[in-house]
Each structure stands twice: as structure tokens, then as C-alpha cells.
């Protein structure tokens, strides 16, 4: 038996109620944030870098405020993605070490390199915003809208995909199909499974799910979060919770504030103990294996110990913040690029992008195709990040923004980031906007982590999105149909005022 459909939904109107637009009031929020960070910063920071930090912080907040007062059917993708640049550049500027990390030790970053890094970030995010803001023709998004079909067995097929793909991901791992199928397994676990989960979760939020769906959803949540905590991979569990929160917001148009608070607290609390957990259980210190519960308990205990020392000893507090920020920072690597290019490392004139079309071909079809990791290896060796002998042990990217400067200098960010913005614009319009169907919005939310991981190089970033979309559509194809233009099935609801 299916439950009674969710009755309190109201369609989002083309325009919401207009409020008075007060630029100074909007700008006051990022201004207070930047001034507070500057007041507590131990670093000496120039006026240009501080100004750029303010502009970077202003852009996502301004965009979000305009979205709230404008067309609520458009998904606020620029606000979300540009916020990642605030985390990657603004926070490390004020609270990081401002030291470049190389294979031969830390390197002091010059003041002009710091200023240029922040200016580069502002230019890149502005170009990204222009690409996302361009109005695209609606024909492709309305005439070729993929939606779950009305066949009786459609949702049985979705459940089959969910259970089968989940079983493969949990039991076999991403390396089960060898090097040729590694990316397919990654997409299967991170996009296909999540898209199926979100499709069933949306039915649950609308009161249309069956008991079997509820059991599957609850079981997967426990397995996913438990696996992440027990294995030491906090990122996968965090992204999963974020996807659930975005899906909840998309259907109910209410921000799950409690979930957001829990995620932030969990990240900050568990981050310091992650190295201790990996040192004990990953690298075999003491020949420890441990059960899932033992690993989780050890992680919590190690985090409690680290935070206790940070509270008692100021020097440990600074070290703890530095380690936490280094996980998400692109500021220091980009500053190293600005400091060494083109005086020590010449511009590459697009050479690092030559793998793009090759990357679109699955390795199962072309086993010996060149790898996009060649761009990463160039960056690691040319800028002294990794010794050439250690390239087989670690692969590091500097992010699409800095990579564009490596290739084309100051002309790179406006060009490359604008193209990335156009791609994100297409993803937003076809997969995330409120007038799209259940399948496309589920797939779009499943793609969000790929869109928000800004440290990837451009080839990996764009090609990864395309590969994940193609694989997911092919797998779900038996349950899909092309919906008629203008048909809106289960659109998002009107947000209640004062919630967000």
C-alpha cells in the first residue's frame, strides 16, 4: 500500500514576492565576516588581498540574496559553487600558514604572489558567474526532458538498480573491474546509486513511498555513514548527507538547519583524529585491524584528545586549524603557481588540456589511452611539489583556476572559467531547475559533489560530469520516457517565508 500523497505542496511562481533591495545591507554580512577573519588572523595581509577576499565572500552571498528575491525556479548553483572558492581561498588567506609546500620543505610566499592569487580568484569566479548567468534557450530543456515512465514496473526497476548497484559498490569496490573499469565503478557508486536513492527519497518526502522503500533508504543511510566513519573516509559520508539535505530542500523548500549544523560540527570535530585513525588502521601501526565499532570509537577518542590539547595549548590550536584548512585549501598551491610562473615555469599554452577528448573515451574501449594524470604530474614536478620518483604514490591537482593561469597567464581564468560556467549553466538548466522532472533533478543533485570539488583539473572536471551523466542515463533508460513539453511532474513547493 502506498501512503497518502503529500498534499501541502504549492507550485513555485515565476517570480516571488519582491522585497526592497538594499545593497549596503547585503554587503554588510560579508564585510563583517572578512573583518572578523582579519582581526583574528596571525598573518600580515595587504589591502588588495583583503579587498579581494571581501569581493569573493560577497559574490555567493549577493547571488543567494538576489535568488531569494527573484526567480525561485532557478537552482542557486553559482551561490553553492562560488562558496567553495571562499572556503578554498579566503579562509586559508587569513587562518592558514601562508607557506607553500614543496618536496624540499616549506617555501615563503611573496606578498605580491598572495595579492595576485586573490585577484586571480576574483577574476575566475566572476567569469564563472557570467557563464552560469547567461540565459540559455529553453528548447533543449523542455522538448527533450527525460522522466520516469508511467509503466507499472518502473519503480521496481529503480529499486533493482538501487539494490544491485549498491551491492556491487559495497562488495566489490572501485577496483573490481581493473584500471579500465575504475571510473565506471566510481560513477556507479557516487552517481548512479545516489540518483536512485534520491528518486526513492523524493517519493518518501511526498508521502508516496512504500514500506520496502523506507527500509532500503534507512538501511543505505546507516551503511553509507557507517562505512565512511569506520574506514576513515569522512568526505564520502559528508557529501552524502549534503545531497540528502539539498534533496530535502528541493522538495520541501525548507533548509534542514539541524542537518547542516550536525554536518559542520561533525567535520570540525572528527577532522583532527583522522590522521591518527589512518596511521593505526591503514598503515598497520601495531598490526591493528579492528571492527567497525572499534575504528569509530578510536576516531572519536583521537579527536577528543586533539581538541582537548588545542583548548589547553594555544600553539596546538593554531596547528590544528592549519591542518584542518590544509585539507580544503587551494590558496597556497595557487600562490606557488603565481610566484613561479612564468619566471621559472613557462606558460603551457593549452598543453595541459590536450587530454580532454581522449578522456571521454572509456578505458575499457581504449585500454592504453593517455591519462589526464599527466597534467597533474607536470604540476607536481615543475613546481617542486613531488619528487619525480614519488609520482606513482601520489597524484595532486592544483584546481581549474590555477591550471588556467599555468596555460594562458591572465587570459586563462576569463576563458577557461567562463567555459566551465557555461557547462554548469547547462547542468543547472537541464538537471536542477524546478521545472525539470524527478529523474533529472535526482541526477542533478547526485552530480553536485562533482560540481563542487573545485580542486580537480579542468579536463577531469568536465569529462567526469559527461561520463557520469551518460552512464546514469544508459542504466536508467528502461525506466525513462521523453516527457511532453510543458508537463511538470511533482514540481518543488513554494518556500515558506522566513525559513531560509
N, C-alpha and C positions, 0 to 999 in steps of 0.2 A: 504494500500500500504506500502510495506517495502522500506526503503531508500536504496541508493546505498551502497554496501559493502565498508568497509574501505580498500583502495587499497594500502596504503603505508607501509604495513607490510612486513617485511623480517624475514625469519627464523633465529633463533639463531644458529650459527655454533657450532660444538662440542667444539672448542676452540676459544677463542677470540684472538685478536692481542696481542702478548706478549710485555710487557714493561720491562724495566730494573728494577730488584727487588733490592731495596735499604733498607735493614733492619734498618739502622740508621735513615733514613728519615721517615720511618714508625713509629719508636719508638718515634720520636720527638714530635708527636702530643699528645699521652697520657702523655708523660713526662711533657710537658708544662701545661697540664690540672691539673695534680697532684701537681706540684709545685705551681701553682696559688691557688689551694684549700688550700694547706698547708700554703701559705703566708697569706691568709685571715682567717685561722682557729683560733678560740679563745681557742682551746683545746691543751693540751700537748700530743703529739703523738710520739711514739717511732719509731726508724728507721725500725724495722721489719714490723710494721703496714704500714708505708709509702711505703716500698718496695712492700708489698703485694697489696696495693692499686694501685700501678703502674702496676703490673702484671695483676690485674683484669681489669684495664682500657685498657691495651694493647691487651688482648685476643680478644674482639669483633672487635676492630679496625684492628688488624692484619688479622683476619679471613675475614673481609669485603674487605680489600685491596687485599688479595690473591684471593678472589672470583671474584673481578673485572678483575683480570689479568688471570683468569683460565676459568673453565667451567661454563659459564653463564646460562646453563640449570638447574643447581642445585640451588634450592632456598636457600638463605643465612640464614637458620634458626638459626644456632649457633650464628651468629652475633646478631640477634634480641634477643634471649633468654638470652645470656650472658650479653647483655646491661642492662637487668633488674637487674642483680646482681650488676652491677656498681651503679645503682640508689639506690638499697636496702642496700648496704654495704659501698661503697666508699663515697658517698655524706654525709650520716649521720656520718661517722667517722670524717670528717673534720668540718662539719657545724652543727651537732646535739649536743645534750646536754651531751651525754656520761653518761647518768644516766638510770639505769634500773627502770622500772615502776612496782610497786607491789601494792597489795591491802592495804598495810600499809604505803605507801609513797615511794618516790624515793630512790634508792639504788646506791651508788657509785660503778662504775665498776673498778675492779683492772686492772692495766696496763698489767699483763700477760693474763688476760681474753680478753682484747682488741686485743693483739697480736695474741692469739690463734684463735680468731674469724676470723680475716682477713686471717690467714693461712688456716683455715678450708674452707673458701670461695674459696681460690685459688685451693686447692685440689679438692673440689667438682666441680668447674666449669671445671677444667682440665679433670676430669673423665667424666663429661657430654659431653665435646668436643670429647673425644675419642669414646664414644658411638655413637655420631652423625656422626663422620668422617668415621666409618667403612664402607667398601663397601659391600652393600647387593646384593644378587642375583637379577637379573632383571626379572626373570621369573614371579614372582607373580605380578609385576607392569606392565608387558606387556601382559601377557596371560589372566589376569582377570581384564581388565580395564573397569570400568563402565562408560558409556557415555549416553547422551541423545539420544533417538532413533530418527529415521528419519520419524516417523509417523506424519501425518498431525496435529493430536490433541496434540502432545507432549507439545508444548509451551502454549497451552490453559490450560493443566493440571498444568504446572508450575505456570501460573498466578493464577489458582484456589487455589493451595497450598499457594501461597504468600498472597492472599487476605484472605483466610479462616483462616490460622494460625495467621496472623496479627490481624484479628478481634477478635479471641479468646484471644490472648495475651493482647490486649489493653482493652477489655471489661471485661474479667473475672479475670485476674490477676493470679499469680503463685499459689495461694492457693485455686483456684476454685475446684480442684479435690481432695482436702483434703491432708493429710500427705502422703498418698500412691501415689498420682499423682503429688506431688510438683516438683520432679526432672524432670519429663516428661514435665511439663509446662515450667520449666526453660530452658530445652533444646529446646523446641518448639520455645520459644521467642528468645533465644540467638544464636541458631544454624540453625534450620530449616528455620525460616523466613529469616535470614541473607543469608543463602545459596541460597534461591530462589531470593532474592533481587540481590545478586551478579551475578547470572546467567543472569538475565534480564539486569543488568548494563553492563555486558561484551558485550552483543549484542548491547547495546546503544553505547559503545565505538567503536565498529566496524561498526557503521552506519547501523545496521540491525534491529533496534528496530522499533516497530510500535508506533503510537501516544498513544494508550492505555498504552503501557509500559512506555512511558515517563511521562504520567500523574501519574501512580502508583508510579514510582520511586520518582518523585518530591514530591508527597503527603506524602510518607512514610518518606522522609528525614525531612520534616517540622514537622511531628507528632513526630518522634523519638527524634529530638533535642529539640523541644518544650516541650515534656513530661519530658525529663531529666532536663532541666533548671527549669521548673515550680515545679517539685517535689523535687528538691534538690539532685537528684542523678546525679551528674556530670559524674561519671565513665562510665555509660552505653552510654551516648552520645559521650564521648571521644573515647571509644572503637569502636563505630560505624563509626566515622569519620576516625579512623585509618584503619579500614577494607576497607573503600572506597578508601583510599589512596593507600593501598597495592594492591588492585584490579586494580586500575588505572596504577600503576607501572607494574603489571604483564602483562597487555595487551599492554600498550604503551611503556613500558620500559623507562619511564621518571619519575623522582621523583617529586611529586607535592609539590614543596618547599613552595608555598604560603599556602597550606593547613597545612603543618607541622608547619609553623610559627604561623598561626592562632590558632592551637590546643595548642601549648605551651603557647602562650600569654593568651588564654582563661583559661587554667588550673591555671596558676600563678595568674591571676587577680581574678578569681572567688573563689579560694580556701579559702581565709580569711573570706569571707562573708557567707560561707556555714553553720557554726555553728549558726550564728545569724538567718539565714533563718529557720533552723530546730527548733531552740528554739522558734521561733514565730509561725510557722505554723504546726510543728509536735507535739510539746508538749503543745500546747494550751495556750501559754502565751498571755493573753489579749483576749482569746477566738477568735482568728483570724482564718479565713478560707481563704478568698481571692480568686480571679480569677487567672488564669494562668499568665495574664499580670501583675497583681499586685504582684504576687510572684516573677516574673522575675525582675520587677523594684526594689523590695525591696532587692533582692540579689545583683543587680548591685550597688545600693546605699550603702549597707553594705560593699561591697568590696571596693568601692571608699573611704569610711570613714576609713576603716582599713589601706589601703595603704597610705592615707594622714597622718595618725598618725605615720606610720612607717617611712615616709620620714622626718617628723619633729622631731621624738624622737628615738635616737639610740637604747634604751632599748626595745622599741616596735618593732623595726626592727628585732632584734635577736629573740624575742619571735615569731614573725610572721614566720621567716624562720624555726624555730624549730617546730612550729605547722604544717607547710606545709610538712616538711620532715618526721615527725612522721607518716604521713598517709601511706607512702610507705617504711618506714624503717624496715629492719629485723636485723639491726646491734645490737641494744640494747637488743632485746629479745634473740638473739643468744649468745651475750656476757654473759647474765644471765645464760644461759644453760651451757656455758663453765666454768663459775665461780662456779656453784653449782653441776656439775656432774664430777666425781661420789662421791665427798666428802659428799654431803648432799642428793643427789638423785642418787640411784644406776642405772647402765645400765639396760635397759629393755630387752635386748637380743631378739629383734624381736616381743615383745608382742604387740606393737602398730600397727603391720601390720596384725594382725590376722583377721581384718575385710575385707580384700581385696576381697576375693571370695564371701563373703556374700553380699558385696556392689553391685556386678554385678547383683544380683537378684532383679528385681523391687519390690518395696514395695507393689505394687498392687497385686502381687502374694504372697508375704510373708509379711503381714501387721505388724507382731510383730518381724521382724528381728532385730538383734542388730544394733545400729547406729555407724557409723565411728566417730561420735562426741565424743565417749568415749575416743579416743586418745586426742582430744582437751581438754576434761575435766581433764584428767590426767595431762596434761601440765599446765593448769591453776591453779590447786590446788597444785601440787607438787612444783611448782616454785613460789608460792605465788602471782600469777597474779590476781586471782579472789577468793573471799571468796566462800566457798562451798555453802553457802546459795544463792549466786547470779548466780549459774551456769545456771539456767533456763532463765536468762535475756540476757546473752551474751555468744558467742562462739568464741574463738580465737585460731588460729593455729600459729605455730612458723615457718612453712616452711619445705619443704622436706629435706633441707640441715641440719638444726639443729636437726630435728627429727631423721635423720640417726645417728647422734652422740649420741643422747639420747639412742638409741637402741644398738649400737655396738661400741661406742667410735670412735677412729681414723680410725678404719676399716670400719665404716659406710659410709662416703662420697664416697670413691672409689667404693664400692659395689653398693650402692643404686643409686647414681648419674649416674653411668655407665649404670645401667638398665634403668633409665629414659631416658638417652641419646639414648639407643637402640630404645626405643619406639618412641621418637621424630624422630629418623632416619627413621623408618618405615613410620611415618606420612609424613615426608618430601618427601620420595621417591614415595609414592603411591598417595599423595594428592597435593603436591605443586610443584614438578619439572615441567619444561616447556614441557616435552613430554607427560604429562597427559592431559586428556580431560577437557571439560568445566565443567562438573558436579563435578569431583574430585577436580579441582582447586578451584571452588566456595566453596565446602565443606571445603577444607583445609584452606582457608582464613577465613571462618567463625569460624574455630576452633582456630585461632591464639590467641584470648584473653585467652582461656583456657590454652594454652601452655605458655603464658607469665605471668600468675598470679602465681608467684613462692612462694607466702606465703601459698599456700594450702599444706596440708599434703600429703604424697605420695599416700596413698590409695585413697583419694578424687581426686587427680590429675590424676592418671592413670585410675581409674574406670570411672571418669567423661568423659574422652575422649572416652572410649569404648562405654559407654551408648549413648553419643551424636551421634556417627557415626552410630550405629545400628538403632537408631530411625530415623535418617535422611534418610538412605538408604531405610528403610521399607516404609516411607511415599512417597518417590520419585520413588519407584520401578515400578509403572505402566508406567513411562515415561523413563525408562532406558533400555539399552541393553548392552551386553558384546561386546565391540569393538574388531575388529580383531587386532592381534598383528602387530605393526609397523605403524598403522594408526594414524596420528597426525591431529586432527581437531582443527583448529584455534589456532596454537601454538603462543607463545608470540613472540614479534617482536625483531629485533636486536636493542640494545640500541645505541643511537647516542652518539658519543664520546664527553666528556666534560660536559654532562648533570648532571651526578651523582657526 
